Amino acid sequence: MIAIRKTNSTKRKRIHWMDNLRTIMILLVVLYHVGGVYEGAGLWGWFWIVDDPLTISWVGIVGIVIDIIVMPTIFLISGYLAPASLKNKTGFEFLKEKFKRLIIPWVIAVFTLIPLYKVIFLYSRGLPQENWTTYFHITNPNSQNWLWFLPVLFTFNILYLLVSKANIRIPNISLTGAIIGTFIIGFVSSVSIGGILGFRSWTLTPMIDFENERLLLYFMAFLLGALCFRQNVFAEIPQSKTLYTIVNSIAWIPITIHIFARLIPFFVPEGFLISPLVDRLIWWLSFYLSLLCLVYVMIESFWRYANKTGRIWGELNRNSYGVYIIHVIVIGVFGTMLLNLNLPALVKYLMLVVLTYLGSNLVISVYRKVTT
């Protein structure tokens, strides 16, 4: 069902801390999506696979923080791996490899997991099943849900290939300059698209879904990762910890501001504190400042302290891609089983996190062993 490729360690030396970071990002994705089952603001219940009537108020706040960092970090790591993947390959070979890894699993998933999602959605709410034609996102106005990441990443790889093969002279740019440029361009585009033009939320199509206000940010994060590879940024760990210590100390400031900016519509009758545009400016400025701090702290923390491997890390790293693909369905299965248990919401939340992550890894491990 899932195209999981066995790593050939002779071709490319593994960067253990980066593999570990990607695995932890997938774990955070699981936390984020499990939170949707117990989210108390009513934002998830109308569409999420399971909606437990027991809620936890702080789950939404945890979700806000996870939402800042997860996808930009995953796209940055994907961009870092792109140049090595393209090296010594023709453009066709590169796209063929990405197609097998991203699009084939996507096609299989949208025609199996998305219908299964709706089956669980209706069953968990005690609703009757519907006509089979309505279970596919191409026949029923709906999104690809969590699977949106795969075609978007494939598109980014196509664009990267076109730029690489076009022999366009790109001026030398420092990493600092690239980060500042990403911050400014991303901030301006997000404010313009969402705050000025009003194109908030998502664009949904049968082939590709994307978040309007963040799509350019994700692509720039991908390119930033490729630049890090070309400049060999991670060759040596910085000797000084001064910047690392400072960022760790102040990161809570923009994060707290962003949380409040996200919560204002729930507590202010008008839906805004100052004005719609000013509130959006604060929203996105605090988002990008939080993003800079969190990505920097996560990367340097793993670079310094988690550049290791072992049996457990190795298994989790090999499973992470497959876990991403199936974890929402696993949430649905276990979340439905927990619905009628007379347990506190916090206990069910923790149980669902553990059951989902361990269950997803078990399924993928068994799948890998059966197919290799």
N, C-alpha and C positions, 0 to 999 in steps of 0.2 A: 504493500500500500504506500509506503513512504520510501523515497529514494535516499538512502543513507549510504554514503560512500566510505569505504574503508580508507583510512589515512595511510599514505605511503610516506613514511618518515624519512626515506632516503632522498626524496625529492626536495623536501623543505624542512628545515629544522623548526620544530614546534616552539612557539613562544608561549611558555606555560602560563605566565601571568595573564596574558591576553585571552587564552583559552578559558582560564578560570574566571576572568572578569565577564566574559560572554555568558558563561554558565550561570553566574550570579545574577546577571541581567535577566536571564530567562526565569530564574527563581522569583525575581521581583515582578515579572510579568504574571506569574502564577499568583503571587500575593495580591496584585492589583485586580485580577479577574475574580479571585475568590472573594475579595472585598465587595464586588458587585452584588453578590448573593445577599450580603448583610448590610449593604449601604442604606443609611437611614433618611436620605434627603429625597427619595422618590425619583431619582434620575435614571436609575438602572432598571427598575422593576418592570417597566412596560415592554422592554425588549430583551432583557437578559435571560439566559437559559434557565435559571432557577431564581425565584424571588422568595426568600424566606421571610415570613412576617416578623420574625425576631430580628432586630437591627442593633447595630453598634455605631454610636455617633462618631467616634474618632476614626473609623475605617475610611471615611471619605477624606479626612485630612491626610492620612497615610497615603491614600491614593493620589492626592494632589502632588505630594513630593515624588512619588514613584513616576508619575506622569511627566514630570520635568525631565528626568534623566534617562529613562530606559531606552527609548527609541533613538534619540541622537547618539547615545553611546554605541548601540548595536550597529547603526549605520556607519559610524566612524570606524569601528572595527572591520566592518565589511569593506569599506574603502581602503583600509590599510592592506587588506589581503588581495585586493584587485590587481595591483601591478605585478605581484609575484605570480598570480594566476594567469596573467596575460603573457608573461615572459616566455619566449621560445614557442609561442603558439601563433597560428594564423588567426585572423579575426573570426573565421568560421569555427575553428576549433574552440576558441574561447566562448563564443555564444552557444555552441553545442553543449559544452560542459555546464554553462549556467542554465541552459534550458532544461537539461536533465536534472539538475539539482533543485531548481526553483519552480519551473513551470509544470513539469510533469507531476510532481507532488501536489501542486496547486490544483491542477485539473482533477486529479483523483479526489482530493479533499473536498473541493466545492461540489462534486457530484455524489459524495458519500457523507462527509461530516456535516455539511450544511443541512441536508435533509434530516440527518439524525438529530441535529440541533433542534429543528422544529418539532420533531417527534417528542423529544425530552421536554421542550418548552411547553407544549400542550399537555403532556401527561402530568408534569409536575404541578400544573394548575388545575387539574381535574377537568380539562376541556376535551371535547371529542376531536379525534383526528380528522383531517380535512382531505380534500381531493389531492391525489398524489402529485398533480401538476403544480400545486402551489408550494411544494417543498424545495424548489430550486430558485436560486437568486436570479436566474435569467428569465424566469417566467412570472415571478412575484416581486413587486417593488421592495427590495430589501438589500442589505449590504452583504458583502463577503465576510463581515464581522472581523475576527482576528486574523483571517487569512490574507487581508489586504497587503500585508508586508511583503509577500512573495513576489507578486507582479511588479510592485513598486521597486523593489531591489533589482529585479531583472531589468527594468527600464533604466535604472541608474547605471547598471553595467553596460547597457547598450550605448548610453550617452558617453560614458567613460571611454569605451572602445572607439567611438567616432572621433572624440577629441584626440585620443592617442594616435590614431591612424591618419589624422588630417595634417599632421606636421605643422600645426599652428604654433608660431613662436609666442610662447607665454613668458612675460618678463619674470626675472627671478624675484621671488618674494620670500621674505623670512617667515618663519612659523608665527612669530608675534604679529606680523602684519596680516597674515592670513586669518588669525584668530580675531583680530580687531575688525577686519573686513567682514568676516562671517557674522560677528556680533552686530555691526551696523546695518549690513544689508538684510540680515534676518529680522532685526527689530523693525526696520522701515517697512519691509514687505508684510510682516504680520500685522502691523498697525494699519497699513494702507488697505490690505485685503479685507481684514475683519472690521477694523474700526471706522474706516472711511467709506470703502465700497460696500461693506455690509455682507461680504461673502464668508460668513462664519460657518463653522461646523464642517461637514463632509460633502464631497462630490462622489456620488455612487454611480457606477456603470457596470455592465456585465463583465468587463474585462479588467478594470482597474478602479480601485477606490483610493481616495487620498483626502487628507485633512487640509483644507484650503489654506489655512493660515500657517501651516508648518511644512508644507511640501518642499519649499525652497530651502528652508533650514535643514531638512533631512538630506537633501542633495549636497548642500555645502558641507555638512558633516561628513558625508561620504568622500567628497573631494579633499577635505582636510585630512582624512585618514590616509588617502593616497599620497598626499604631500608629506605626511609624517614618514611614510615608507621611503619615499624618494630621497628625503633628507636624512634618513637614518637617525631619526630623532631619539629612538629608544636604544641606541647603542650603549650608552653608559648612564647609570643612575646618577643624578645630580648629587654632588657631595654636600652642598648646603641644604638645610631643611628650613631655612628662614621663610621662604615664600609658602612652603607647604604648611608650616605652623600658622602663619598669618591667615591664610585662606581657611584653614580649619577653624580658626577663632572667629571669623567674621561671617562665615557662610550662613549662619542662622538668621542674619539680618534680612537679606533679600528674600530668603525662603519664607520667613514670617510675614513679610509684607505681601508676598505673592499669595500666601494662604488667605490672608485677610481680603485681598483684592478678589479672590475667587468666591469668598463667602459673602461679600457685600450684598449681592442680589437677594440672598436669603433673609437678610435682616433689615434691609432698608425698603420701605414701601415703594419708593419711586424706582427701585432697581439699580440706582447708582448713587454715589456719595457726593460727587462734585458735579460732573456732567458725563454723559455716555462716552465722549471722546477722551476726556481727561482720565476717566477711570480705566479705559482700555490702554491708554499710554502707561499708566501705573502698572496695570496687569502685565503688559508685555515687557516693560523695562525690568520689573522684578523677576519675571520669568527668565529672561536672558542672563541677568546677573546671577540668578540662582543656578542656571544651567552651567555657566562658566565655572562657578565654584564647585559644584557637585561633580562635574566631569573631571575637572583637574584633580580633585581630592581622590576620586575613585581610581583614576588611572595611576596616579603616583602611589597610592596606597597599595594597589596590587603589584605595581612595578617593584616597589621596595620590599614588600612583606609577603607576597603570595606568588613569587616566581618559583613554584615548586610543583611537583607532580607526585603521583602515587596511584595506587589501585583505585581508590574511591574517586579522586579527582579525574583520573583518566576515564573511568566509566561514565561519570556525570558529563564530562566534556564531550565524549562521543555521542551521548544521548541527547544533548541540549537541543539540537535542531528538530529532532523528532518529537521531543517533549513539547516544544513550542506548537507544533502542528496539531497534536492530539489533546493538549491539556484542557481545553474548554469542554470537550465532550466528557472527559474524566470528571471535571467539576460538576457537570450535569448529572452524571450517574451517581456520584457520592453525595452531591448536594440534595438530590431527590430522596436518597435513602435517609438522610439526616433530618428531613423536613419534619417528620412526625415524632421525632425523639424528644422526650421531655427533658431537655438540657438547656442550660443558659446559652445565649447567643455566642458569648466569648468561647465557650468550650467547643461549640459546633464549628465556629470559625477556625480555631486552631486544629481541630480534627480534620476539617476539610482541606486546609493547607497541607498537612502532612499526608493525608490519603491521596490527594491529587498529585503531589510531587513524587512521592514514592511509587504510586500506582502508575503514573505516566512513565517513569524511568524503568519500572519493571516491564511494562509492555514493550518499550523500545528495546531494552536489553534482550528480551526473548526474541523479538523480531529480528534483531541483528544476528543473533546466534543461529536462528533458523535459516536465514537467507545468505549466510556466508559460509 
